Amino acid sequence: MSSLLGCDIECQREKNINKLREMYNKDLDSYYATYNKYLQYKYNKGRDRAWKKTYAENTLKPKVEAINRRLNTILEELKTHHHLLENVKNHS
C-alpha cells in the first residue's frame, strides 16, 4: 500500500495494469508448460501409456482448463483497466 502513496488515480491504474500483465505472463508460462506436459502424457506410446493418458485426462487437463480460465479473467481485467485508463487520459 505504501507504494501507492503519492500516486494519483492514473498512476494507480498503471500499476494495476502492470501487476495484471505480470500475473498474465506468469500464468501463460504455466499454461504452456502444463499443456505441453498434458500433450506428452496423453499421446505417450511408452509402456505406461494407459497410466499417463489417465493422468493427463484426470489431473493435467483440469489444471490446463483452470489456468485458461484465470488467463481469460486476467485478460478481461486488463481490457477493463486499459479502457478506463484511456478514458481518464482522454478527459484530462
C-alpha positions in Angstrom: 0.0 0.0 0.0 2.9 2.4 0.7 3.9 2.1 -2.9 0.6 3.8 -3.9 1.1 6.9 -1.6 1.5 10.0 -3.7 0.2 8.2 -6.7 -2.9 9.6 -8.5 -5.7 7.5 -10.0 -3.9 7.3 -13.4 -0.7 6.1 -11.7 -2.6 3.5 -9.6 -4.3 2.2 -12.7 -0.9 1.9 -14.5 0.4 0.0 -11.5 -2.6 -2.3 -11.6 -2.2 -2.9 -15.3 1.4 -3.8 -14.8 0.6 -6.2 -12.0 -2.1 -7.8 -14.1 0.4 -8.2 -17.0 2.9 -9.8 -14.7 0.2 -12.2 -13.4 -0.9 -13.0 -17.0 2.7 -13.7 -18.2 3.3 -16.0 -15.2 0.1 -17.9 -15.8 0.8 -18.0 -19.5 4.2 -19.7 -18.9 2.4 -22.1 -16.5 -0.3 -22.8 -19.1 2.3 -23.6 -21.8 4.3 -25.9 -19.5 1.2 -27.8 -18.2 -0.4 -28.0 -21.7 2.8 -29.4 -23.2 3.0 -32.0 -20.4 -0.7 -32.9 -21.0 0.0 -33.5 -24.7 3.1 -35.6 -23.9 1.2 -37.7 -21.5 -2.0 -38.0 -23.5 -0.2 -39.2 -26.6 2.6 -41.2 -25.0 3.4 -44.5 -26.7 5.5 -46.0 -23.9 4.8 -49.0 -21.7 2.9 -46.9 -19.1 0.8 -45.1 -21.7 -2.5 -46.1 -20.0 -1.5 -44.6 -16.7 -0.1 -41.4 -18.4 -3.3 -41.0 -20.5 -5.4 -41.3 -17.4 -3.2 -38.9 -15.5 -3.3 -36.4 -18.5 -7.1 -36.5 -18.6 -7.9 -36.6 -14.8 -5.1 -34.3 -13.5 -3.5 -32.3 -16.2 -6.5 -31.4 -18.3 -8.4 -29.8 -15.3 -5.2 -27.8 -14.4 -4.9 -26.6 -18.0 -8.6 -25.6 -18.0 -8.3 -23.8 -14.7 -5.2 -21.8 -15.9 -7.1 -21.0 -19.1 -10.0 -19.6 -17.1 -7.6 -17.5 -15.0 -5.9 -16.2 -18.1 -9.3 -15.2 -19.6 -10.2 -13.4 -16.4 -6.9 -11.5 -16.2 -7.3 -10.6 -19.9 -10.8 -9.1 -19.2 -9.4 -7.2 -16.3 -6.6 -5.8 -18.4 -9.0 -4.7 -21.1 -11.2 -3.0 -18.5 -8.3 -1.2 -16.8 -6.8 -0.2 -20.1 -10.1 1.1 -21.4 -10.6 3.1 -18.1 -7.1 4.5 -18.3 -7.6 5.6 -21.8 -10.9 7.4 -20.8 -9.1 9.2 -17.9 -6.3 10.3 -20.3 -8.7 11.5 -22.9 -10.7 13.6 -20.3 -7.6 15.1 -18.8 
